[in-house]
Amino acid sequence: MLVPASPLTDAYARLTKAYPGLTVTESSPRDPAHRGAGWTTAAGLAQGGSAMDAFLAWDEAQVLRDYGHQARPDVIASFGLHRYTWPACLLITVPWFTLRRVPRFPVTHVSYDRSTPGAMRLAVRTTTFACLPDDPAAALPGARVVPDEEALRAEVRAAAAEHLEPVLAGFGPRMRRRGRALWGMATDEVVEGLWYVAHLLGEEARAQRELELLLPGATKPYVGSAAFRELTGPDGESLPTRDRASCCMFYTVRPEDTCATCPRTCDAERVSRLLTAAS
């Protein structure tokens, strides 16, 4: 049974309007997780095993199809982790950013489908959420009122960690990374997902300020800060960038290419790419 509206529905509608490649379906807390053709449960990824094998087979086939050669198994796992955690983090950060509401989604409450080319679908079971005292939703079932903005930011950090920790544990044995390195990847997904969506919403500058407050550094288990900084173009343009806490390993597939926010990418190259994107 689909829920016609929830305290999060407006946030997910804005997300899909800005980024049509991602849709979120909300279900009743009593409904089972989405399963079947194309769907992967977050709980299945956390367990590893056959669910993880099937999930990563998609990434392995994509790399072979698009780049003409196979990637190392740990690189495939890194790609798969990124492709799950990037949209999964938006389930938490977008309602916080747009509505000041922070849902809790244990892995048993989220399913993911990327079987349609160019599209991602997430299905969630909405139960509890945190909000501020003046939020009209504060009186709704499942609301947990917190006193102020910093307490709400703590809820974002806790909610993302609650969801990501078992997922990272499921991916860990497939990768060469453990502990701090995996949480570095998680930190990057929290920041870069919202940063990208906020740009589409026309609120990039606000997102940078909010993310700097969310992740100022020393907020374990996250690694480092939001790490935004400004570069200057040849005509004095202000060009925002950030330094990732982790590497997505794409350079192992295309050695000549690195991500624009990768620590391997020098500032001159970043300026060139940002100017090209802006034009």
Secondary structure, DSSP 8 states (H G I E B T S, - for coil): -B-S--TTHHHHHHHHHH-TTEEEEEE-TTS----STTEEEHHHHHH-HHHHHHHHHHHHHHHHHHHSS---HHHHHHHHHHHHHHHHHHHHHHHHHHHSEEE---GGGEEEE--STT-EEEEEE---EEE-TT-GGGGSTTEEE-SSHHHHHHHHHHHHHHHHHHHHHHHGGGSS--HHHHHHHHHHHHHHHHHHHHHHTT-HHHHHHHHHHH--S--TTS-S---EEEEE-TTS-EEEEE--SS---GGGTSTT---TT-TTS-HHHHHHHHHHHH-
